[in-house]
Amino acid sequence: MNKVYGLLLIGLLVVACKEKTTKNKLEDNKVEFNQTLADELSKMVITDQLAAANAYPPESHSNLSLEEWKSFKDSVFTTHQKRVKQIFDEHGFAGFDLVGEEGSSDFWLIVQHSDHNPEFQLEVLEKMKIEVDEGNADSRIYGLLVDRVKLNTGEAQIYGTQVAYNMQICQAYPRKLADSINVNKRRKEIGLEPLEVYLNDMTKMNFKMNKEFFAKKGVTKPKLYLTQ
């Protein structure tokens, strides 16, 4: 009888030790929110957006020639990518737990604009998928990075998020797209709106940004797709 009790006691101790070890591992893997990093990413994105949104020098940089502006844009994307690479090497993909939803989106955006280094984009994409599956990153912007990487590596995109514009009629259309028949099914799976709705939004934005250009061409309104 004492032998049986002894075996039971050993068994309970082993289970307790395993539970304690598992708990310690979970605590060790817990990510602490980093406000300083989130703030840094937010500031980087302000400059990133300025560079990405303007093909020509904006008023704030009107002293630059077109060539100087292009050099400035390139330096922004390159410098930001190097810093984000440092963050990535230390933390992996910056998820909600590390920098919050906005900070995670900021991190993603800088990677999205690192087209000069598609190998790095692909590396981040693989880690981002893990975070998406764990609910620690946004599946919608993951889809945008998937398409960006596909096109940057010579493949067709699968969600239709990367667009070009017919400037004769002001209408956005998806760049090289695989299996267009099932694209809305794929978009729905990651939380994206139907492609036609997305393209219309992009078309309206393009019309607003280039209203003077379209006025000169006699285009008075954007050409929209039919939606259900």
ChimeraX attribute file (.defattr): number of C-alpha atoms within 10 A of each C-alpha:
attribute: neighborCount
match mode: 1-to-1
recipient: residues
	/A:1	5
	/A:2	7
	/A:3	8
	/A:4	9
	/A:5	10
	/A:6	11
	/A:7	11
	/A:8	12
	/A:9	12
	/A:10	12
	/A:11	12
	/A:12	12
	/A:13	12
	/A:14	12
	/A:15	12
	/A:16	12
	/A:17	12
	/A:18	12
	/A:19	12
	/A:20	12
	/A:21	12
	/A:22	12
	/A:23	12
	/A:24	12
	/A:25	11
	/A:26	11
	/A:27	10
	/A:28	9
	/A:29	9
	/A:30	11
	/A:31	14
	/A:32	9
	/A:33	14
	/A:34	13
	/A:35	13
	/A:36	10
	/A:37	16
	/A:38	21
	/A:39	14
	/A:40	13
	/A:41	24
	/A:42	18
	/A:43	12
	/A:44	20
	/A:45	20
	/A:46	11
	/A:47	14
	/A:48	19
	/A:49	14
	/A:50	15
	/A:51	22
	/A:52	14
	/A:53	9
	/A:54	12
	/A:55	12
	/A:56	15
	/A:57	20
	/A:58	14
	/A:59	8
	/A:60	8
	/A:61	12
	/A:62	11
	/A:63	11
	/A:64	16
	/A:65	12
	/A:66	13
	/A:67	11
	/A:68	13
	/A:69	20
	/A:70	17
	/A:71	12
	/A:72	16
	/A:73	19
	/A:74	16
	/A:75	13
	/A:76	21
	/A:77	22
	/A:78	18
	/A:79	13
	/A:80	22
	/A:81	23
	/A:82	12
	/A:83	14
	/A:84	22
	/A:85	18
	/A:86	12
	/A:87	15
	/A:88	17
	/A:89	11
	/A:90	10
	/A:91	12
	/A:92	16
	/A:93	26
	/A:94	28
	/A:95	26
	/A:96	19
	/A:97	16
	/A:98	20
	/A:99	23
	/A:100	18
	/A:101	17
	/A:102	15
	/A:103	24
	/A:104	22
	/A:105	22
	/A:106	24
	/A:107	27
	/A:108	28
	/A:109	18
	/A:110	23
	/A:111	24
	/A:112	23
	/A:113	22
	/A:114	23
	/A:115	18
	/A:116	13
	/A:117	14
	/A:118	19
	/A:119	14
	/A:120	16
	/A:121	24
	/A:122	19
	/A:123	14
	/A:124	21
	/A:125	21
	/A:126	13
	/A:127	14
	/A:128	23
	/A:129	19
	/A:130	13
	/A:131	20
	/A:132	17
	/A:133	11
	/A:134	10
	/A:135	12
	/A:136	20
	/A:137	24
	/A:138	21
	/A:139	19
	/A:140	18
	/A:141	19
	/A:142	21
	/A:143	23
	/A:144	21
	/A:145	26
	/A:146	21
	/A:147	24
	/A:148	26
	/A:149	24
	/A:150	18
	/A:151	19
	/A:152	18
	/A:153	12
	/A:154	9
	/A:155	14
	/A:156	18
	/A:157	26
	/A:158	24
	/A:159	28
	/A:160	27
	/A:161	24
	/A:162	19
	/A:163	16
	/A:164	14
	/A:165	16
	/A:166	11
	/A:167	17
	/A:168	11
	/A:169	18
	/A:170	23
	/A:171	23
	/A:172	27
	/A:173	21
	/A:174	17
	/A:175	16
	/A:176	18
	/A:177	19
	/A:178	14
	/A:179	11
	/A:180	16
	/A:181	7
	/A:182	11
	/A:183	17
	/A:184	17
	/A:185	15
	/A:186	17
	/A:187	19
	/A:188	14
	/A:189	11
	/A:190	16
	/A:191	13
	/A:192	20
	/A:193	14
	/A:194	18
	/A:195	22
	/A:196	19
	/A:197	16
	/A:198	17
	/A:199	23
	/A:200	20
	/A:201	15
	/A:202	21
	/A:203	27
	/A:204	18
	/A:205	15
	/A:206	18
	/A:207	24
	/A:208	13
	/A:209	11
	/A:210	13
	/A:211	17
	/A:212	12
	/A:213	12
	/A:214	20
	/A:215	12
	/A:216	9
	/A:217	12
	/A:218	11
	/A:219	17
	/A:220	13
	/A:221	16
	/A:222	20
	/A:223	17
	/A:224	18
	/A:225	16
	/A:226	8
	/A:227	9
	/A:228	6
